[in-house]
Amino acid sequence: MDAFLHQVVAGLATGGIYASLALALVMIYNATHHVNFAQGELAMFATYLCWTMINAGWPYWVAFFATLVLAFLLGAAIERIIVRPVERAPVLTVVVVFLGILFILNSLAGWIYTYTIKSFPSPFPAEAPFGTHLVSSHELGAISVTMAVLLLVYLFFRFTPLGLAMRAASQNPDSSRLVGIRVGWMLALGWGLAAAIGATAGMMVAPIVFLDPNMMSGILLYAFAGALVGGIDSPGGAVLGGFIVGVLENLVGAYLIGTELKLTVALVLIVGVLVVRPAGLFGKVIVTRV
């Protein structure tokens, strides 16, 4: 029973990381109606920036918040400089641009930092909390940080004028322009916020998987599965879907198929959701008359 509970708690910890990245994917999708395949590489590159600052002697939490600011600026700059000129281009063009960003960031990280695996420090104590072995300090800390970020994002979009303007710009750009909202800048801020949320996921998962330019490839797949399970256009659904995927991945990997095939859980979920319920658990089902 203790082993089962440990798998569930560990699944919630990794699921929180998937939920953060899934939320970032949904934010970009709601703004552009495209999946940002470079979201994981943005998180990876931001994590390397944090690693650089920590190695330079910065305290962990100072480097953490500085990384969030840098990730925000990087995401906003990518939207204004690279994505905005092709926002009205065909779907295939936008997909190629996203893939181009992915390969550029991956190659740039490999060129600057090399492809040698590096250890990333955890800000949480090494000993288990409360004398229990069901959860490690890092797992509990990752859950706490993730929930704090998700709560702040919810409060921002629900109660602040800027958050409401960003929601309006993503849902109805034409009407937003008529009431004076600068839609272009709202989309840039959305990209920046998504990059910062993804950076949080990267910094929380790096102590577990170690740091290298390809660290987020599998994480992005799990996050995409979580976004599809919850609903690719539903931020709350994506968060719940991320936790569901995290727990399922751990339980199925531990008791059914083994750790070597855990990635197939995400693939099966993606295919299953697209076949059975493409809108996900909480996504909008759009019906059109033809």
C-alpha positions in Angstrom: 0.0 0.0 0.0 2.9 2.4 0.8 4.4 1.7 -2.6 1.0 2.5 -4.3 0.7 5.8 -2.3 4.2 6.7 -3.2 3.5 6.2 -6.9 0.3 8.4 -6.7 2.1 11.2 -4.9 5.1 11.0 -7.2 2.6 11.1 -10.1 1.0 14.2 -8.7 4.4 15.9 -8.5 5.3 15.1 -12.1 1.7 15.8 -13.1 2.0 19.3 -11.7 4.9 19.9 -14.0 3.0 18.5 -17.0 0.0 20.7 -15.9 2.2 23.8 -16.1 3.5 23.0 -19.5 0.0 21.9 -20.7 -1.4 25.3 -19.5 1.3 27.1 -21.5 0.4 25.0 -24.6 -3.3 25.9 -24.1 -2.6 29.6 -23.7 -0.7 29.7 -27.0 -3.4 27.6 -28.7 -6.2 29.9 -27.5 -4.3 32.9 -28.9 -3.2 31.4 -32.3 -5.2 28.2 -32.7 -1.9 26.4 -33.2 0.1 24.0 -31.0 3.5 25.6 -30.1 5.9 22.7 -30.6 8.7 24.8 -29.3 7.2 25.3 -25.9 9.4 22.6 -24.3 12.6 24.1 -25.9 11.7 27.5 -24.5 11.5 25.9 -21.0 14.7 24.1 -21.5 16.6 27.2 -22.7 15.2 29.2 -19.7 16.4 26.4 -17.4 19.9 26.7 -18.8 19.8 30.4 -18.1 18.9 29.7 -14.5 21.7 27.1 -14.2 24.1 29.7 -15.5 23.1 32.2 -12.9 23.2 29.7 -10.1 26.8 28.6 -11.2 27.7 32.3 -11.2 26.9 32.4 -7.4 23.4 33.7 -7.5 21.0 32.4 -4.7 18.6 29.9 -6.1 15.4 31.8 -5.7 16.9 35.0 -7.0 18.0 33.1 -10.2 14.5 31.4 -10.3 12.6 34.7 -10.4 15.2 36.3 -12.7 14.7 33.4 -15.1 11.0 33.9 -15.1 11.5 37.5 -16.2 14.0 36.5 -18.9 11.7 33.7 -20.1 8.8 36.2 -20.3 10.9 38.6 -22.4 12.1 35.8 -24.6 8.6 34.6 -25.3 7.2 38.1 -26.0 10.2 38.8 -28.3 9.6 35.6 -30.3 6.0 36.5 -30.8 6.7 40.0 -32.0 9.7 39.2 -34.2 9.1 35.7 -35.5 5.4 34.7 -35.1 3.6 37.9 -35.7 4.7 38.3 -39.4 3.2 34.8 -40.2 0.1 35.0 -38.0 -2.2 35.1 -41.1 -0.1 32.6 -43.1 -1.3 29.0 -43.9 -1.3 26.5 -41.1 1.7 24.6 -42.5 3.8 27.7 -42.6 3.1 28.4 -38.9 3.9 24.8 -38.0 7.2 25.0 -39.9 8.0 28.3 -38.0 7.3 26.6 -34.6 9.5 23.6 -35.6 12.2 26.1 -36.7 12.1 27.8 -33.3 12.4 24.3 -31.6 15.5 23.3 -33.6 17.1 26.7 -33.2 16.8 26.8 -29.4 17.9 23.1 -29.2 21.0 23.7 -31.3 21.8 27.0 -29.6 21.7 25.4 -26.2 23.9 22.5 -27.4 26.3 25.0 -29.0 26.6 27.1 -25.9 26.4 24.5 -23.1 27.3 21.3 -25.0 25.2 18.1 -25.0 26.9 16.9 -21.8 24.3 16.0 -19.1 24.5 18.4 -16.1 23.0 18.2 -12.7 20.6 20.9 -11.6 20.2 21.8 -8.0 17.0 21.5 -6.0 16.1 24.3 -3.6 14.4 21.8 -1.2 16.1 19.8 1.5 17.5 16.4 0.7 15.9 14.6 3.6 12.2 13.4 3.4 9.7 15.8 4.9 7.8 15.0 8.1 9.8 11.8 8.5 7.8 10.0 5.8 9.2 8.1 2.8 6.0 8.4 0.7 7.2 11.7 -0.9 10.5 13.5 -1.2 11.1 17.1 -0.4 11.6 18.0 -4.0 8.3 16.3 -5.0 6.4 18.1 -2.3 8.1 21.4 -3.2 7.4 20.9 -6.9 3.7 20.4 -6.2 3.7 23.5 -4.0 5.4 25.7 -6.5 3.2 24.4 -9.3 0.0 25.0 -7.4 1.2 28.5 -6.4 1.9 29.4 -10.1 -1.4 28.0 -11.3 -3.3 29.9 -8.5 -1.5 33.2 -9.5 -2.3 32.6 -13.2 -6.0 32.0 -12.3 -6.2 35.1 -10.2 -4.4 37.2 -12.9 -6.8 36.1 -15.6 -9.9 36.3 -13.4 -9.5 39.5 -11.5 -7.1 41.9 -13.2 -8.0 44.3 -16.1 -4.9 43.2 -18.0 -5.8 39.5 -17.6 -9.3 40.1 -18.7 -8.0 42.1 -21.7 -5.7 39.2 -22.7 -8.6 36.7 -22.4 -10.8 38.9 -24.6 -8.0 39.4 -27.2 -7.6 35.6 -27.5 -11.3 34.8 -27.7 -12.5 37.6 -30.0 -9.8 39.8 -31.5 -12.1 41.9 -33.7 -14.4 42.9 -30.9 -11.5 43.6 -28.6 -10.0 46.0 -31.1 -13.3 47.8 -31.3 -13.2 48.5 -27.5 -9.6 49.7 -27.7 -7.6 46.6 -26.7 -4.3 46.4 -28.4 -4.6 42.8 -29.5 -1.1 42.4 -30.9 0.5 43.3 -27.6 -2.0 41.2 -25.7 -0.8 38.2 -27.7 2.8 39.1 -27.1 2.1 39.2 -23.3 0.4 35.8 -23.6 3.5 34.3 -25.2 5.6 35.8 -22.5 3.4 34.5 -19.8 3.3 31.0 -21.4 7.1 31.0 -21.6 7.4 31.9 -17.9 5.0 29.2 -16.9 7.0 26.7 -19.0 10.2 27.9 -17.5 8.8 27.0 -14.0 8.1 23.5 -15.3 11.6 23.2 -16.6 13.3 24.3 -13.4 11.1 21.9 -11.3 11.8 18.9 -13.6 15.5 19.5 -14.2 16.6 18.1 -10.8 14.7 14.9 -11.6 15.7 14.2 -15.3 19.0 16.2 -15.2 19.8 19.1 -17.6 20.6 18.6 -21.3 19.2 20.2 -24.5 16.8 17.3 -25.1 15.4 17.1 -21.5 12.0 18.5 -22.4 11.1 16.3 -25.4 9.4 13.6 -23.4 8.0 16.1 -21.0 6.3 18.0 -23.8 4.7 14.8 -25.1 3.2 14.2 -21.6 2.1 17.8 -21.4 0.5 17.6 -24.8 -1.4 14.5 -23.7 -2.6 16.3 -20.6 -3.8 19.2 -22.7 -5.7 16.9 -25.0 -7.2 14.9 -22.1 -8.5 18.0 -20.4 -9.3 20.0 -23.5 -6.9 21.8 -25.8 -8.9 25.0 -25.4 -9.6 24.7 -21.7 -6.9 26.0 -19.3 -8.5 24.4 -16.3 -9.0 21.2 -18.1 -5.4 21.2 -19.3 -4.2 21.5 -15.6 -6.4 18.6 -14.5 -5.3 16.6 -17.5 -1.7 17.1 -16.6 -2.3 15.7 -13.1 -4.2 12.8 -14.6 -1.4 11.9 -17.0 1.2 12.2 -14.3 -0.6 9.7 -12.0 -1.5 7.3 -14.9 2.0 7.3 -16.1 3.4 6.3 -12.8 0.8 3.7 -12.0 0.8 2.1 -15.4 4.6 2.2 -15.6 5.0 0.7 -12.1 2.4 -2.1 -12.3 1.6 -2.9 -15.9 4.3 -2.1 -18.5 7.5 -1.2 -16.7 9.4 2.1 -16.7 11.0 1.5 -20.1 7.6 1.8 -21.9 6.1 4.7 -19.9 6.2 7.0 -22.8 3.7 4.9 -24.6 1.1 5.9 -22.0 1.2 9.4 -23.4 1.0 8.2 -27.0 -2.0 5.9 -26.2 -3.8 8.8 -24.4 -3.2 11.1 -27.3 -4.5 8.6 -29.9 -7.4 7.5 -27.7 -8.6 11.1 -26.9 -8.4 12.1 -30.6 -10.4 9.0 -31.6 -13.0 8.9 -28.8 -13.4 12.5 -27.7 -11.3 15.0 -29.6 -12.5 18.0 -27.5 -11.2 16.4 -24.3 -13.0 16.3 -21.0 -13.7 20.0 -20.7 -13.1 21.3 -24.2 -15.7 23.0 -26.3 -17.5 20.8 -28.9 -18.2 22.9 -31.9 -21.0 21.8 -34.2 -21.4 23.3 -37.7 -24.1 22.8 -40.3 -22.9 21.8 -43.7 
